Amino acid sequence: MSGAPASLAGQPIVPVVVIDDAAQAVGLAEALLAGGIGCAEFTLRTPAALDALAAVSAVPGFVAGVGTVITPSQLHAAADAGARFAVAPGFDEEVVALGLERGLDVVPGVATPSELSRALRAGIDHVKLYPAGALGGTDYLDALVGPFPGVRFLPSGGVNASTAATWAGHPAVFAISGSWMVPRDAIAAGDFGRIAELARAAVVSIAEVTR
């Protein structure tokens, strides 16, 4: 892996969290830390997301981020809740500019060379490749890297336990993103032991290729 935005430096795995009860957030963050993962993006897919984000932003050693950011108002709310980085499924100039203005590391989503060109013009060279699996996997990433050699990617969507090492070992990837180590049902049940085990296994699975 190569480089990373400041808040994600040293974070080769970015869990994608869908949380239904903010009361489970701190336990989740502590379980991830116990498993060797020090960050997560809390997706704005549930009403509990912002409260959860606010709660984990106070957990020592944990980097709280927000995901599924689509509108400027969502970005403002996430920044107010303590997010240090923001991940978006697509590229929106206004959201990117606002995120940078609010002091967040912004990782917008791209799927095409045209979107990647727009991101570069906006000053962004670390992007989310989404949906990575459906786009064609690392073969598609290889094709993008040719004309855009300086860009670094966060593959997401289709990255799982069986493909994690392949993605993580790609020289243009700065981190991988997925939800397999944070199952929604385990979060809801407060099964933090399971989450810690899954996080630990994810870290071990990519250890060889990220040294």
C-alpha positions as CSV (number, residue, x, y, z in Angstrom):
1,M,0.0,0.0,0.0
2,S,1.2,3.5,-0.7
3,G,0.5,6.8,1.2
4,A,-2.8,7.8,2.8
5,P,-4.6,10.9,3.9
6,A,-3.3,12.1,7.3
7,S,-6.2,10.7,9.4
8,L,-5.9,7.3,7.8
9,A,-2.1,7.0,7.9
10,G,-1.3,3.6,9.3
11,Q,-4.9,2.3,8.8
12,P,-4.8,-0.3,6.0
13,I,-8.4,-1.4,6.7
14,V,-11.4,0.9,6.9
15,P,-14.4,-1.0,8.2
16,V,-17.8,0.1,6.8
17,V,-20.3,0.3,9.7
18,V,-24.0,0.2,9.4
19,I,-25.3,0.8,13.0
20,D,-28.8,0.8,14.3
21,D,-28.2,1.7,18.0
22,A,-25.7,4.4,18.9
23,A,-25.4,2.8,22.4
24,Q,-23.4,0.0,20.7
25,A,-20.9,2.4,19.1
26,V,-18.2,2.7,21.8
27,G,-18.2,-1.1,22.4
28,L,-17.8,-1.5,18.6
29,A,-14.8,0.9,18.4
30,E,-13.2,-0.8,21.4
31,A,-13.6,-4.2,19.8
32,L,-12.0,-3.0,16.5
33,L,-9.1,-1.6,18.5
34,A,-8.7,-4.9,20.3
35,G,-8.6,-6.6,16.9
36,G,-5.9,-4.2,15.6
37,I,-8.1,-1.9,13.5
38,G,-8.0,1.8,14.6
39,C,-10.7,3.4,12.4
40,A,-14.1,3.0,10.8
41,E,-16.5,4.9,8.6
42,F,-20.0,5.2,10.0
43,T,-22.3,5.2,7.0
44,L,-25.2,7.6,7.0
45,R,-27.7,4.8,6.2
46,T,-29.4,4.8,9.6
47,P,-30.8,7.4,12.0
48,A,-28.3,6.3,14.6
49,A,-25.2,7.0,12.5
50,L,-24.4,10.6,13.6
51,D,-24.9,9.9,17.3
52,A,-22.7,6.8,17.0
53,L,-20.1,8.9,15.2
54,A,-20.1,11.5,18.0
55,A,-19.7,8.7,20.6
56,V,-16.7,7.0,18.9
57,S,-15.0,10.3,18.2
58,A,-14.2,10.4,21.9
59,V,-12.7,6.9,22.1
60,P,-8.9,7.3,22.6
61,G,-6.8,6.0,19.7
62,F,-9.8,5.5,17.4
63,V,-10.2,7.5,14.2
64,A,-13.9,8.2,13.5
65,G,-15.0,8.8,9.9
66,V,-18.3,9.1,8.1
67,G,-19.4,7.2,5.0
68,T,-22.2,7.5,2.4
69,V,-21.8,11.3,2.3
70,I,-23.9,12.6,-0.6
71,T,-25.0,16.2,0.4
72,P,-23.3,19.2,1.9
73,S,-25.7,19.2,4.9
74,Q,-24.6,15.6,5.7
75,L,-21.0,16.7,5.5
76,H,-21.7,19.6,7.9
77,A,-23.5,17.3,10.3
78,A,-20.7,14.7,10.3
79,A,-18.0,17.3,10.8
80,D,-20.0,18.7,13.8
81,A,-20.3,15.1,15.2
82,G,-16.5,14.8,15.2
83,A,-15.7,13.0,11.9
84,R,-12.0,13.2,10.9
85,F,-12.5,11.8,7.4
86,A,-15.4,11.5,5.0
87,V,-16.0,8.8,2.4
88,A,-18.5,9.3,-0.5
89,P,-19.9,6.8,-2.9
90,G,-19.6,9.3,-5.8
91,F,-17.8,12.5,-6.7
92,D,-19.4,15.8,-5.9
93,E,-17.3,19.0,-6.2
94,E,-19.3,20.8,-3.5
95,V,-19.1,18.0,-1.0
96,V,-15.3,17.7,-1.6
97,A,-14.7,21.5,-1.3
98,L,-16.8,21.7,1.9
99,G,-15.1,18.7,3.5
100,L,-11.7,20.3,2.9
101,E,-13.0,23.6,4.2
102,R,-14.1,21.8,7.4
103,G,-10.7,20.2,7.8
104,L,-11.7,16.6,7.0
105,D,-9.8,14.2,4.8
106,V,-12.2,13.6,1.9
107,V,-12.2,10.4,-0.1
108,P,-14.7,10.7,-2.9
109,G,-15.9,7.7,-4.9
110,V,-15.0,7.2,-8.5
111,A,-15.9,4.6,-11.1
112,T,-14.7,6.1,-14.3
113,P,-11.7,7.9,-15.8
114,S,-13.8,11.0,-16.2
115,E,-14.7,11.1,-12.5
116,L,-11.1,10.5,-11.7
117,S,-10.0,13.5,-13.8
118,R,-12.5,15.7,-12.0
119,A,-11.2,14.5,-8.6
120,L,-7.7,15.4,-9.6
121,R,-8.8,18.9,-10.8
122,A,-10.3,19.3,-7.4
123,G,-7.0,18.5,-5.7
124,I,-7.9,15.0,-4.7
125,D,-5.5,12.1,-5.5
126,H,-6.8,9.6,-2.9
127,V,-10.1,8.2,-4.0
128,K,-12.6,5.4,-3.3
129,L,-13.0,2.9,-6.1
130,Y,-16.6,1.9,-6.0
131,P,-18.1,-0.6,-6.6
132,A,-14.7,-2.2,-6.9
133,G,-15.8,-5.8,-7.4
134,A,-18.5,-5.1,-9.9
135,L,-16.2,-2.8,-11.9
136,G,-13.9,-5.7,-12.7
137,G,-11.6,-6.1,-9.7
138,T,-7.9,-5.5,-9.8
139,D,-7.8,-5.8,-13.6
140,Y,-10.0,-2.7,-13.8
141,L,-7.7,-0.9,-11.2
142,D,-4.7,-1.8,-13.4
143,A,-6.3,-0.1,-16.3
144,L,-7.0,3.1,-14.3
145,V,-3.5,3.2,-12.9
146,G,-2.0,3.4,-16.4
147,P,-3.1,7.0,-17.3
148,F,-3.3,8.0,-13.6
149,P,-0.1,6.7,-12.0
150,G,-0.1,9.1,-9.1
151,V,-3.6,8.3,-7.8
152,R,-4.1,6.0,-4.8
153,F,-7.2,4.0,-4.2
154,L,-9.5,2.8,-1.5
155,P,-11.4,-0.2,-3.1
156,S,-14.8,-0.7,-1.6
157,G,-17.9,-2.8,-2.7
158,G,-17.1,-6.4,-3.3
159,V,-14.0,-6.4,-1.0
160,N,-14.4,-9.3,1.4
161,A,-12.4,-11.8,3.5
162,S,-11.4,-13.9,0.5
163,T,-10.3,-10.9,-1.7
164,A,-8.8,-8.6,0.9
165,A,-5.2,-9.6,0.5
166,T,-5.4,-9.3,-3.3
167,W,-6.7,-5.8,-3.1
168,A,-4.4,-4.8,-0.2
169,G,-1.3,-6.0,-2.1
170,H,-2.0,-3.8,-5.1
171,P,0.7,-1.0,-5.2
172,A,-1.9,1.7,-6.0
173,V,-4.1,0.8,-3.0
174,F,-3.6,2.8,0.2
175,A,-6.3,1.0,2.2
176,I,-9.1,-1.5,1.7
177,S,-12.8,-1.0,2.8
178,G,-15.4,-3.5,3.7
179,S,-18.0,-4.6,6.2
180,W,-17.2,-8.3,6.7
181,M,-15.5,-7.7,10.1
182,V,-18.4,-5.5,11.4
183,P,-21.6,-7.6,10.7
184,R,-24.7,-5.6,11.3
185,D,-26.3,-8.4,13.4
186,A,-23.2,-8.7,15.6
187,I,-23.2,-4.9,16.3
188,A,-26.9,-5.0,17.1
189,A,-26.4,-8.0,19.5
190,G,-23.4,-6.4,21.2
191,D,-21.3,-9.4,20.2
192,F,-18.1,-7.5,20.4
193,G,-16.0,-10.6,21.0
194,R,-17.0,-11.8,17.5
195,I,-16.2,-8.4,16.0
196,A,-12.7,-8.3,17.6
197,E,-12.0,-11.8,16.3
198,L,-13.1,-10.9,12.8
199,A,-11.0,-7.7,12.9
200,R,-8.0,-9.7,14.1
201,A,-8.4,-12.1,11.3
202,A,-8.7,-9.3,8.7
203,V,-5.5,-7.8,9.9
204,V,-3.7,-11.1,9.8
205,S,-5.1,-11.8,6.3
206,I,-3.3,-8.7,4.8
207,A,-0.2,-8.7,7.0
208,E,2.1,-10.3,4.4
209,V,1.2,-7.9,1.6
210,T,1.2,-4.7,3.6
211,R,4.6,-5.0,5.3
